[in-house]
């Protein structure tokens, strides 16, 4: 069953109405491409009609099945920069209908994204900053004949901070975040109502520092601490066929966790054509095995007590270099070593490298290509290592500001790297997935 429309999406809509309601005379509608003026703000509504085809919609290694779908996605952007408040909002709603008869169980009418940022007293030495991000997405689960065949993930995160700027070169902020995540599966895959699988709650403090020592170069530092708690620390791993999956036993353990991270970095324009970003840090995460009921150990693996700690596991590295050989053309090269909490095991650590080119062929024709490789290692009761390779390219034709036509193609390859995993370190519970997926989209975007 699909979730109801998120409150955050309705809240953004009501806020926009309130902005216009406060002074109806401030609403001005311009020509196509000039957007809608709302007082000191500007609203840009748009709608995208997309046709998409994928070669392996269930992401299977064998017996791949292709599918053709159409997507309709209305969206908006709003920006306002006043003397006492600066506001930025954007949101989108996606309706996806598969045209292939046997794949219509993958259709979805409730994929949403929204974000917002509000700064009070933006030109003062002391300001208040708030932000929020919401996303609701779906992906296919392998059950081709079922009426429902989607896993739904909804993530929500908000943060607020008090920002201090004692001088033009130095600023720092102190605040915190809160998050709520909701995961749902087809109703036959869980005994809970409405297909609920689990919920996760997170919160913690955040501190950030920025020192600009050249006009276009700054040192950035941050520290954060987080606590994550699950509604259910033991989740049934038995599918609709009565068999457990992924070698985790009848139950899957999801321990609560406590984590921290400290980062420091440099971001600046080295020359007119080169922009460099370098940052590094360290973080740890402790997974509380005491939060998991002993029933998880009866039929499953007790490897859920794996913590993230020590060197090099806790090391974080982020590098990015952008080169603009001439106006309208950029090359981006980057490497990340990082880790993140996972919704189906303890945590994921990864190495990621990418190369991207974006270019403006003419004033109305843009193109780009990107390739990336990511080595992923999952730690916890579900343990595996994967090679993830992705390539994509796009070509966009622009009109006079009100319409874009875009063509896009992509390829994704996930291959198991479990033969490289030391079982004495990661345990013997190795679950792997391998597949190739080719696809393409044709987008027509109309904006006002």
C-alpha positions in Angstrom: 0.0 0.0 0.0 1.3 3.4 -0.9 2.0 6.0 1.8 -0.3 9.0 2.0 1.0 12.3 0.7 3.9 13.3 3.0 3.0 16.2 5.4 6.2 17.9 4.4 5.0 18.2 0.8 1.6 19.6 1.8 3.4 22.0 4.1 5.6 23.4 1.3 2.5 24.0 -0.8 0.7 25.8 2.0 3.7 28.0 2.6 3.7 29.1 -1.0 0.0 29.9 -0.9 0.6 31.9 2.3 3.3 33.9 0.7 1.0 34.9 -2.1 -2.1 35.4 0.2 -0.3 37.9 2.3 -0.2 40.4 -0.5 -2.2 39.4 -3.6 -1.1 42.5 -5.5 2.5 41.2 -5.3 1.7 38.3 -7.6 2.9 39.0 -11.1 2.9 36.6 -14.0 5.4 37.2 -16.7 5.9 35.7 -20.2 6.9 32.1 -20.6 10.3 31.5 -19.1 10.2 34.6 -16.9 8.5 32.7 -14.0 6.0 34.0 -11.5 6.8 36.9 -9.1 5.6 36.6 -5.5 6.6 39.7 -3.6 10.4 39.5 -3.3 10.4 35.9 -4.5 10.2 34.0 -7.8 8.3 30.8 -8.5 9.3 28.5 -11.3 6.7 25.8 -12.0 7.5 23.0 -14.4 6.4 19.6 -15.6 8.4 16.8 -17.2 7.0 14.1 -19.4 9.4 11.2 -19.7 9.5 7.9 -21.7 12.0 5.4 -20.2 13.1 1.9 -21.1 15.3 -0.5 -19.0 16.7 -3.8 -20.0 16.7 -5.4 -16.6 13.9 -3.9 -14.5 14.2 -6.5 -11.7 18.0 -6.3 -11.6 18.5 -10.0 -12.0 21.7 -11.8 -13.2 19.7 -14.2 -15.3 16.3 -14.2 -17.0 16.4 -10.4 -17.4 13.1 -8.7 -18.2 12.9 -5.3 -20.0 10.1 -2.7 -19.6 8.9 0.5 -21.0 7.3 3.2 -18.8 6.0 6.8 -19.0 6.6 9.2 -16.2 4.8 12.5 -15.5 6.6 14.8 -12.9 5.3 18.2 -12.0 7.8 20.3 -10.0 8.4 23.8 -8.6 11.3 26.0 -7.4 10.9 29.1 -5.3 13.5 31.6 -4.2 13.2 34.7 -2.1 16.0 37.0 -0.8 14.7 39.6 1.6 16.3 41.9 4.1 15.3 39.7 7.1 14.8 36.3 5.5 16.2 34.2 2.7 14.1 31.3 1.5 14.6 28.5 -1.1 12.2 25.7 -1.8 11.9 23.0 -4.4 9.8 19.9 -4.8 8.6 17.3 -7.3 6.0 14.5 -7.6 6.5 11.5 -9.9 3.8 9.3 -11.4 5.2 6.3 -13.2 3.1 3.9 -15.3 4.6 0.9 -17.0 3.2 0.2 -20.5 4.4 -3.4 -20.5 1.4 -5.4 -19.2 3.4 -7.9 -17.2 5.3 -5.1 -15.4 2.4 -2.9 -14.2 3.0 -4.1 -10.7 6.0 -1.8 -10.7 3.9 1.3 -11.5 4.1 4.0 -8.8 2.1 7.2 -8.2 3.7 8.6 -5.1 7.4 9.3 -5.6 8.2 12.7 -4.1 11.2 14.9 -3.4 11.3 18.2 -1.5 13.9 20.4 0.1 13.9 23.8 1.7 16.3 26.2 3.4 15.4 29.3 5.5 17.8 31.8 6.9 16.6 34.5 9.3 18.6 37.7 9.5 20.9 36.6 6.6 22.9 39.9 6.6 23.4 40.0 10.4 26.4 38.7 12.4 24.1 36.3 14.1 21.6 34.4 12.0 19.4 31.4 12.3 19.5 28.7 9.6 17.1 25.8 9.0 16.9 23.2 6.3 14.9 20.1 5.4 15.1 17.3 2.9 12.5 14.7 2.0 12.6 11.8 -0.5 10.2 9.0 -1.2 11.4 6.4 -3.8 10.6 2.9 -4.9 12.5 0.0 -6.4 11.5 -3.4 -7.7 11.6 -6.6 -5.7 11.9 -9.9 -7.5 8.3 -11.3 -7.5 7.1 -11.0 -11.1 3.6 -12.4 -10.7 2.6 -10.5 -7.5 0.2 -7.6 -7.5 2.7 -5.6 -5.5 6.4 -5.7 -6.2 8.0 -2.6 -4.8 10.1 -1.6 -1.8 9.4 1.9 -0.7 11.9 4.1 1.1 11.0 7.4 2.6 13.7 9.6 4.2 13.2 12.9 6.1 15.9 15.0 7.6 15.8 18.5 9.1 18.4 20.6 10.8 18.7 24.0 12.5 21.7 26.0 13.6 22.7 29.3 15.1 25.3 30.9 12.9 27.9 33.5 14.0 30.0 35.7 11.7 32.3 37.9 13.8 34.1 39.1 10.8 34.1 38.9 7.0 36.5 36.0 6.9 35.3 33.8 9.7 31.9 32.1 10.4 30.8 29.1 12.6 27.5 27.5 13.4 26.2 25.3 16.2 23.0 23.3 15.8 21.6 19.8 15.4 19.6 17.5 13.2 16.6 15.1 13.4 15.6 12.4 11.0 12.8 9.9 10.3 13.0 7.1 7.8 10.3 4.7 6.8 10.8 1.4 4.9 7.9 -0.6 3.4 7.7 -3.8 1.4 4.8 -5.6 -0.3 2.1 -6.7 2.2 2.8 -10.4 1.6 6.4 -10.0 2.7 5.6 -8.7 6.2 3.1 -9.5 9.0 2.6 -5.8 9.8 -0.2 -3.6 8.5 0.3 -1.6 5.3 3.5 -3.4 4.4 5.5 -1.7 7.1 9.0 -3.1 7.4 10.8 -0.8 9.8 11.2 2.9 10.9 14.4 4.6 12.0 14.8 7.7 14.1 18.0 9.8 14.3 19.2 13.0 16.0 22.4 14.7 17.2 24.4 17.9 17.4 26.4 19.5 14.5 29.1 22.1 14.5 30.7 23.8 11.4 33.5 26.3 10.8 34.5 28.3 7.7 37.6 30.5 7.4 38.1 32.4 4.2 41.7 33.4 3.9 41.7 34.3 0.2 38.8 35.8 -1.6 37.9 32.5 -3.3 39.6 30.0 -0.9 38.3 28.7 2.4 39.2 26.2 5.1 36.1 24.2 6.2 35.7 22.1 9.4 32.8 20.2 10.9 31.9 17.8 13.7 28.8 15.8 14.2 27.5 13.1 16.5 24.4 11.0 15.9 22.2 8.4 17.5 20.0 6.1 15.4 17.2 3.9 16.8 15.0 1.4 15.0 11.4 0.7 15.8 12.1 -3.1 15.4 15.6 -4.4 16.2 14.6 -7.8 14.9 13.0 -8.1 11.4 11.6 -11.3 9.9 13.7 -12.4 6.9 11.2 -15.0 5.8 9.7 -14.3 2.3 6.3 -15.2 1.0 7.4 -18.6 0.0 8.2 -19.4 3.7 12.0 -19.5 3.1 14.5 -17.3 4.6 16.7 -15.2 2.3 20.3 -14.1 2.0 21.6 -16.7 4.5 20.7 -14.5 7.4 18.3 -17.0 9.0 14.7 -16.5 9.9 15.4 -13.1 11.5 17.6 -10.1 10.6 19.1 -8.1 13.4 19.0 -4.2 13.2 21.0 -2.9 16.2 20.7 0.7 17.3 23.9 2.8 16.8 25.8 5.8 18.1 28.3 7.5 15.7 30.5 10.6 15.4 32.6 12.2 12.6 35.1 15.1 12.4 36.2 16.6 9.1 38.5 19.4 7.9 39.1 20.5 4.3 40.1 23.1 1.8 38.0 24.5 -1.1 39.2 27.1 -3.5 39.8 28.3 -7.0 43.5 27.7 -7.6 43.5 29.5 -11.0 40.8 30.9 -13.3 40.3 27.4 -14.7 41.0 25.1 -11.7 38.8 24.6 -8.6 40.2 22.2 -6.0 38.3 20.6 -3.1 40.2 18.5 -0.5 38.8 17.2 2.8 39.6 14.4 5.2 38.5 13.2 8.5 37.7 10.3 10.8 34.6 8.7 12.2 33.4 5.8 14.2 30.1 4.0 14.8 29.2 1.7 17.7 26.4 -0.9 17.1 24.7 -1.9 20.3 24.2 -5.7 20.2 22.3 -5.4 23.5 19.5 -3.7 21.6 18.8 -6.9 19.6 16.7 -9.6 21.2 18.4 -13.0 21.5 15.8 -14.5 19.1 18.0 -13.1 16.3 20.8 -15.4 17.2 18.7 -18.6 17.3 18.5 -19.2 13.6 20.7 -16.4 12.2 24.2 -15.0 12.3 25.4 -12.9 15.3 27.7 -10.8 13.1 25.5 -7.8 13.7 27.9 -6.7 16.5 30.4 -5.4 13.9 31.4 -1.8 14.8 33.1 0.8 12.6 36.3 1.7 14.3 40.1 1.9 13.8 42.3 2.9 10.9 41.8 2.7 7.9 38.1 1.8 8.4 37.1 5.1 10.0 39.2 7.3 7.6 37.2 9.6 5.4 38.7 11.2 2.2 36.9 13.4 -0.3 38.7 15.0 -3.2 37.4 16.8 -6.3 39.1 18.7 -9.1 37.2 20.8 -11.7 39.0 22.1 -14.9 37.3 24.5 -17.3 39.5 24.6 -20.5 37.2 27.2 -22.0 33.8 28.9 -21.2 30.9 26.4 -21.1 33.1 23.3 -20.8 34.1 21.5 -17.5 35.8 18.3 -16.5 35.3 16.9 -13.0 37.6 14.3 -11.5 37.0 13.0 -8.0 37.6 10.3 -5.4 35.8 9.5 -2.2 36.5 7.1 0.7 33.6 7.1 3.0 31.0 5.1 5.0 27.3 5.4 5.9 24.6 3.7 7.9 22.5 1.1 6.1 18.8 0.2 6.3 19.4 -3.6 5.9 22.7 -4.2 7.7 25.0 -2.2 10.0 26.9 0.0 7.6 28.4 0.4 4.2 32.0 1.5 3.5 33.1 2.4 0.0 35.7 3.8 -2.4 34.3 5.9 -5.3 36.0 7.5 -8.2 34.4 9.4 -11.1 35.1 11.4 -14.2 32.5 13.8 -15.8 32.4 16.1 -18.7 29.7 18.8 -19.3 29.8 21.0 -22.4 27.8 23.6 -24.2 28.1 22.8 -27.9 26.0 25.9 -28.9 23.9 28.3 -26.9 21.0 25.8 -27.1 22.7 22.4 -27.2 24.3 20.8 -24.1 25.9 17.4 -23.7 27.7 15.4 -21.1 29.2 12.0 -20.2 30.1 10.5 -16.9 31.7 7.3 -15.7 32.1 6.0 -12.1 33.4 3.0 -10.2 32.5 2.2 -6.6 33.8 -0.6 -4.5 31.3 -1.3 -1.7 31.6 -3.4 1.4 28.6 -4.1 3.6 29.2 -4.9 7.3 26.8 -6.6 9.7 24.4 -9.5 9.5 24.2 -9.0 5.7 27.8 -9.0 4.5 29.0 -8.7 1.0 31.4 -6.7 -1.3 30.4 -5.4 -4.7 32.0 -3.7 -7.7 29.5 -1.1 -9.0 30.3 0.4 -12.4 28.1 3.1 -14.0 28.3 5.1 -17.2 25.8 7.6 -18.7 25.5 10.4 -21.2 23.0 13.0 -22.2 22.1 15.5 -24.9 19.8 18.5 -24.2 18.2 20.9 -26.7 17.0 24.2 -25.2 14.4 26.6 -26.5 13.9 30.2 -25.3 13.8 29.3 -21.6 10.4 27.5 -21.5 11.2 24.0 -22.9 14.0 21.4 -22.9 14.2 18.1 -24.8 16.8 15.7 -23.4 18.0 12.3 -24.5 19.8 10.1 -21.9 21.4 6.7 -21.9 23.0 4.7 -19.1 24.6 1.4 -18.1 24.9 0.0 -14.6 26.9 -3.2 -13.7 27.0 -4.7 -10.2 29.4 -7.6 -9.8 30.3 -9.5 -6.7 33.7 -9.0 -5.1 33.1 -11.6 -2.4 36.0 -13.7 -3.5 38.2 -10.8 -2.3 36.6 -10.7 1.2 38.5 -12.2 4.1 36.0 -14.5 5.8 38.0 -14.3 9.0 37.3 -10.6 9.2 33.8 -10.3 7.7 32.3 -13.6 8.6 31.0 -16.3 6.4 27.6 -14.8 5.8 28.1 -13.5 2.2 25.0 -12.4 0.2 25.6 -11.3 -3.3 23.7 -9.7 -6.2 25.0 -9.4 -9.8 23.4 -7.8 -12.8 23.7 -5.5 -15.8 21.1 -2.9 -16.6 21.0 -0.8 -19.8 18.4 2.0 -20.4 17.5 5.2 -21.9 15.1 8.1 -21.4 13.5 10.9 -23.6 12.4 13.9 -21.5 10.4 16.9 -22.4 10.4 19.6 -19.7 8.1 22.6 -19.9 8.6 25.5 -17.4 6.9 28.8 -16.8 
